[in-house]
Amino acid sequence: MPFRQQAGRWRQRMAWAAALAAVLAAAPARADDCDDTVRMDGLFSKARRECPFSYYAFRFQQQSQLCRDQKGAAEWQRLFGTGASAFDAQAARRGRQALCDKLARDFPMTVKY
């Protein structure tokens, strides 16, 4: 296949992938994803206060706010607290700085030093 045809197909695939990503990103939070999202928001909100990160992407916080309507305020607060407590438990077990380092390593698009 000539190079121009390959390049054209590659561009089409990349455009399709970008469009799909945009649609998925704009989709409302699904109920089955909400529990984990709210817990992650609780964990990263606590980490933001406890770790010396220079950058924090609010992706979990934004999705979590969409979940508040689906879960209800009381359930949302419980899940959020579970995430924050998970940070405290892991920090006690591993050490705060080791946990901060792990979060930065495992979630480089969310937090950075």
MILO-674803 format. One record per residue (C-alpha): residue number from 1; z, x, y. Coordinates in Angstrom, 1 decimal, padded with zeros to 4 digits, m for minus. Each point is the difference from the previous one (the first is absolute). Layout:
NODE     n        Z        X        Y
NODE   NUM        Z        X        Y
...
//
This chain:
NODE     n        Z        X        Y
NODE     1    000.0    000.0    000.0
NODE     2   m000.9    001.5    003.4
NODE     3    002.8    001.1    002.2
NODE     4   m000.7   m002.6    002.7
NODE     5    000.4   m002.9   m002.5
NODE     6    003.2    001.5   m001.3
NODE     7    001.4    000.4    003.5
NODE     8   m001.0   m003.6    000.9
NODE     9    001.7   m001.4   m003.1
NODE    10    003.1    002.1    000.8
NODE    11    000.1   m001.5    003.5
NODE    12   m000.4   m003.5   m001.4
NODE    13    002.9    000.6   m002.4
NODE    14    002.2    001.4    002.7
NODE    15   m000.7   m002.9    002.3
NODE    16    000.8   m002.4   m002.7
NODE    17    003.2    001.8   m000.8
NODE    18    001.0    000.0    003.7
NODE    19   m000.7   m003.7    000.3
NODE    20    002.1   m000.7   m003.1
NODE    21    002.9    002.1    001.2
NODE    22   m000.1   m001.9    003.4
NODE    23    000.1   m003.3   m001.8
NODE    24    002.9    001.0   m002.2
NODE    25    001.9    001.5    002.8
NODE    26   m000.3   m003.2    002.0
NODE    27    001.0   m002.3   m002.8
NODE    28    003.4   m001.7    000.3
NODE    29    002.8    001.4   m002.1
NODE    30    000.1   m001.5   m003.5
NODE    31    003.3   m001.3   m001.3
NODE    32   m000.1    002.3   m003.1
NODE    33   m000.4    003.1    002.3
NODE    34    002.7   m001.1    002.5
NODE    35    003.1    001.0   m001.9
NODE    36   m001.1    003.6   m000.3
NODE    37   m001.4    000.1    003.5
NODE    38    003.3   m001.3    001.5
NODE    39    002.0    002.5   m002.1
NODE    40   m002.2    002.8    001.1
NODE    41    000.4   m001.1    003.6
NODE    42    003.8    000.1   m000.4
NODE    43   m000.2    003.5   m001.6
NODE    44   m002.3    001.4    002.7
NODE    45    001.8   m001.6    002.8
NODE    46    003.2    001.7   m001.2
NODE    47   m001.9    003.3   m000.6
NODE    48   m001.4   m000.2    003.6
NODE    49    003.5    000.1    001.3
NODE    50    001.4    002.6   m002.5
NODE    51   m002.9    002.5   m000.3
NODE    52   m001.5    002.2    002.7
NODE    53   m003.5   m001.4   m000.3
NODE    54   m002.3    000.6    003.0
NODE    55   m002.4   m002.8   m001.1
NODE    56    000.6   m003.4   m001.6
NODE    57   m002.8   m002.5   m000.7
NODE    58    001.3   m003.5    000.2
NODE    59   m002.2   m001.3   m002.9
NODE    60    002.9   m001.2   m002.1
NODE    61    001.7   m001.6    003.0
NODE    62   m003.1   m001.9    001.0
NODE    63   m000.6   m001.3   m003.5
NODE    64    003.7   m000.8   m000.4
NODE    65   m000.1   m002.2    003.1
NODE    66   m002.8   m002.0   m001.6
NODE    67    002.2   m000.5   m003.1
NODE    68    002.9   m001.3    002.0
NODE    69   m001.7   m003.4    000.3
NODE    70   m000.8   m000.2   m003.7
NODE    71    003.4    001.2   m001.2
NODE    72    002.3   m001.6    002.5
NODE    73    002.4    001.8    002.2
NODE    74    002.9    000.2   m002.4
NODE    75   m002.1    001.4   m002.9
NODE    76   m001.8    002.3    002.3
NODE    77    003.3    001.4    001.3
NODE    78    001.2    000.5   m003.6
NODE    79   m003.1    001.9   m001.1
NODE    80    000.1    002.1    003.2
NODE    81    003.6    000.9   m000.7
NODE    82   m000.9    000.9   m003.5
NODE    83   m002.5    002.6    001.3
NODE    84    002.4    001.4    002.5
NODE    85    002.7    000.3   m002.7
NODE    86   m002.5    001.8   m002.3
NODE    87   m000.4    002.6    002.7
NODE    88    003.8    000.5    000.2
NODE    89    000.3    000.2   m003.8
NODE    90   m002.8    002.5   m000.4
NODE    91    001.3    002.1    003.0
NODE    92    003.5    000.1   m001.7
NODE    93   m001.6    001.1   m003.3
NODE    94   m002.6    002.4    001.2
NODE    95    001.2    001.0    003.5
NODE    96   m001.3   m001.5    003.2
NODE    97   m002.4    002.8    000.8
NODE    98   m001.4    000.2   m003.5
NODE    99   m000.7   m003.8    000.2
NODE   100   m001.6    000.4    003.4
NODE   101   m002.2    002.8   m001.4
NODE   102   m001.0   m002.2   m003.0
NODE   103   m000.9   m002.9    002.2
NODE   104   m002.2    002.2    002.2
NODE   105   m001.7    001.5   m003.0
NODE   106   m000.5   m003.3   m001.9
NODE   107   m001.0   m002.1    003.1
NODE   108   m001.9    002.4    002.3
NODE   109   m001.8   m002.9    001.7
NODE   110    003.3   m001.7    000.9
NODE   111    002.3    002.9    001.1
NODE   112   m000.5    003.5    001.2
NODE   113    002.2    002.8    001.2
//
